Amino acid sequence: MARKVADCRAIPNEVGCTLTISGEENEVLDAAVAHAVARHGHKDTPELREQLRQMLTDEKPAASQR
């Protein structure tokens, strides 16, 4: 399974957040939701989870993993 990335720098935000989260899709989604609630003031809703899921990108393999 491909690892996924959530990167706050790719999403305009008022706090200038630069957090990047990577891992398996469900791990990243759970962490990104928790971060969005704690740091950005969002509510944990099915809509937020779907928006974040759609923003996840595939992680590029590290040079040693190619």
N, C-alpha and C positions, 0 to 999 in steps of 0.2 A: 504494500500500500504506500502511495506517495505521501511524503510529509507535506504539511501545509504551513503557510505563514500568514499571520495577521500583522499588519504594519500600520501603526497610527500615522506615520508620516504620509501615507497614501490617502488619508482622509482628512480634509480640512477640519481643524478643531481649534477652539478658542484658547486652549491652554498650552498650545505648542508642544504637544506630547510627541515623543519620539520612540515609544515602546514598540518592540518587535517581539512577537511570540511565535515559536515554531514547534512542531511536533505532529502527532497523529491528529487527524481532522477533529475528532470529538474532544480531544484534550485541548486543542487550540481554541475551539469554539467555546468551551466552558470557561477557559481562562480569559478569553476576549470579552465574553459577556460580563464576568465578574469585574474586569477592569473597566468596561464601559459604565457599569453601575457605580463603582467606587470612585473613579477618577473623573468621569465625564457626566455624571448625574442622570444617566438613562435609567429606565425601568426595565427589568428583565421580563420581556414579553416574547411571545412567539414571533412577532413581527421583527423585533430587534435581532433575535437569533437567526432568522432567515436573511435579513440584510447583512449581518456579519458573515454568515456562511457564504453568501454570494461574493463577498469581498476577499475571501481567502484565495491565496495563490499557491501554486506548487513551489516547494522549496527547491532551490538549485543545489545539486549535490556539491559537497565540499570537494576540493581538488583531489584529496586522497581517496575519495570514494568513486572516482570516475573510472 
